């Protein structure tokens, strides 16, 4: 049975940038998995950057949505990575390097016949990296510019309890969705 979230995720189009803010980790994980599952069903290459959600909790959630994680990973449709694989590749965050990485991922996805790229990140990595609020807002704004010319959908998931309310407000204002 499709939920309201499933209907909303099905409406997403390339160029969309959303900012779900969650009360609990399990809600964040469920939302992120649903976001990725919708992308897999739409023929997009999907990247899930897990920071808080343990891998062993992701697999049953994907399975419940009809996604065989091992099969999707073997095909190259799904990559489940960590903050160190993506955001902190050289030990620190580089906004332009991140945009270059996303462009490479999108180009590779299109070359491999996918409809585009679907990328989701659990954003508490920014706290671990001591990324100042202004730099985080700047990065989110750069993502909006990136999405204007790329075939991608991006979701940046935040846990309300981990971020200052003023920063969350600014993040919401920065994201179109």
VENFENHU-V652524 format. One record per residue. N is the residue number from 0. SS is DSSP state (helix for helix, strand for strand, loop for the rest). NEAR is the number of other ideal C-beta (glycine too) atoms within 12 Angstrom. Layout:
n=N ss=SS near=NEAR
n=N ss=SS near=NEAR
This chain:
n=0 ss=loop near=8
n=1 ss=loop near=15
n=2 ss=loop near=16
n=3 ss=helix near=12
n=4 ss=helix near=25
n=5 ss=helix near=21
n=6 ss=helix near=13
n=7 ss=helix near=19
n=8 ss=helix near=34
n=9 ss=helix near=20
n=10 ss=loop near=15
n=11 ss=loop near=33
n=12 ss=loop near=22
n=13 ss=loop near=27
n=14 ss=loop near=24
n=15 ss=loop near=35
n=16 ss=strand near=35
n=17 ss=strand near=36
n=18 ss=loop near=35
n=19 ss=loop near=35
n=20 ss=strand near=28
n=21 ss=strand near=29
n=22 ss=loop near=17
n=23 ss=loop near=17
n=24 ss=helix near=25
n=25 ss=helix near=19
n=26 ss=helix near=24
n=27 ss=helix near=37
n=28 ss=helix near=34
n=29 ss=helix near=29
n=30 ss=helix near=37
n=31 ss=helix near=45
n=32 ss=helix near=41
n=33 ss=helix near=38
n=34 ss=helix near=44
n=35 ss=helix near=46
n=36 ss=helix near=36
n=37 ss=helix near=35
n=38 ss=helix near=42
n=39 ss=helix near=34
n=40 ss=helix near=25
n=41 ss=loop near=26
n=42 ss=loop near=22
n=43 ss=loop near=39
n=44 ss=strand near=36
n=45 ss=strand near=43
n=46 ss=strand near=43
n=47 ss=strand near=45
n=48 ss=strand near=40
n=49 ss=strand near=37
n=50 ss=loop near=35
n=51 ss=loop near=31
n=52 ss=loop near=35
n=53 ss=loop near=17
n=54 ss=helix near=22
n=55 ss=helix near=14
n=56 ss=helix near=22
n=57 ss=helix near=36
n=58 ss=helix near=25
n=59 ss=helix near=19
n=60 ss=helix near=30
n=61 ss=helix near=37
n=62 ss=helix near=18
n=63 ss=helix near=19
n=64 ss=loop near=30
n=65 ss=loop near=18
n=66 ss=loop near=30
n=67 ss=loop near=19
n=68 ss=helix near=30
n=69 ss=helix near=16
n=70 ss=helix near=16
n=71 ss=helix near=31
n=72 ss=helix near=24
n=73 ss=helix near=11
n=74 ss=helix near=19
n=75 ss=loop near=20
n=76 ss=loop near=33
n=77 ss=strand near=35
n=78 ss=strand near=31
n=79 ss=strand near=34
n=80 ss=strand near=28
n=81 ss=strand near=24
n=82 ss=loop near=28
n=83 ss=loop near=18
n=84 ss=loop near=21
n=85 ss=loop near=33
n=86 ss=loop near=37
n=87 ss=loop near=25
n=88 ss=loop near=20
n=89 ss=loop near=14
n=90 ss=loop near=13
n=91 ss=loop near=19
n=92 ss=loop near=30
n=93 ss=loop near=20
n=94 ss=helix near=26
n=95 ss=helix near=16
n=96 ss=helix near=20
n=97 ss=helix near=38
n=98 ss=helix near=30
n=99 ss=helix near=18
n=100 ss=helix near=31
n=101 ss=helix near=38
n=102 ss=helix near=25
n=103 ss=helix near=21
n=104 ss=helix near=34
n=105 ss=helix near=33
n=106 ss=helix near=19
n=107 ss=helix near=21
n=108 ss=helix near=32
n=109 ss=helix near=21
n=110 ss=helix near=15
n=111 ss=loop near=18
n=112 ss=loop near=14
n=113 ss=loop near=29
n=114 ss=loop near=23
n=115 ss=loop near=33
n=116 ss=strand near=40
n=117 ss=strand near=46
n=118 ss=strand near=46
n=119 ss=strand near=47
n=120 ss=strand near=44
n=121 ss=strand near=41
n=122 ss=loop near=43
n=123 ss=loop near=30
n=124 ss=helix near=33
n=125 ss=helix near=37
n=126 ss=helix near=24
n=127 ss=helix near=20
n=128 ss=loop near=26
n=129 ss=loop near=14
n=130 ss=loop near=27
n=131 ss=loop near=16
n=132 ss=helix near=23
n=133 ss=helix near=17
n=134 ss=helix near=21
n=135 ss=helix near=35
n=136 ss=helix near=29
n=137 ss=helix near=23
n=138 ss=helix near=35
n=139 ss=helix near=37
n=140 ss=helix near=24
n=141 ss=helix near=26
n=142 ss=helix near=39
n=143 ss=helix near=28
n=144 ss=helix near=22
n=145 ss=helix near=30
n=146 ss=helix near=34
n=147 ss=loop near=17
n=148 ss=loop near=15
n=149 ss=loop near=30
n=150 ss=loop near=32
n=151 ss=strand near=40
n=152 ss=strand near=39
n=153 ss=strand near=48
n=154 ss=strand near=43
n=155 ss=strand near=45
n=156 ss=strand near=42
n=157 ss=strand near=41
n=158 ss=strand near=30
n=159 ss=helix near=24
n=160 ss=helix near=18
n=161 ss=helix near=25
n=162 ss=loop near=27
n=163 ss=loop near=17
n=164 ss=helix near=15
n=165 ss=helix near=13
n=166 ss=helix near=27
n=167 ss=helix near=28
n=168 ss=helix near=18
n=169 ss=helix near=23
n=170 ss=helix near=36
n=171 ss=helix near=23
n=172 ss=helix near=15
n=173 ss=helix near=27
n=174 ss=loop near=29
n=175 ss=loop near=24
n=176 ss=loop near=25
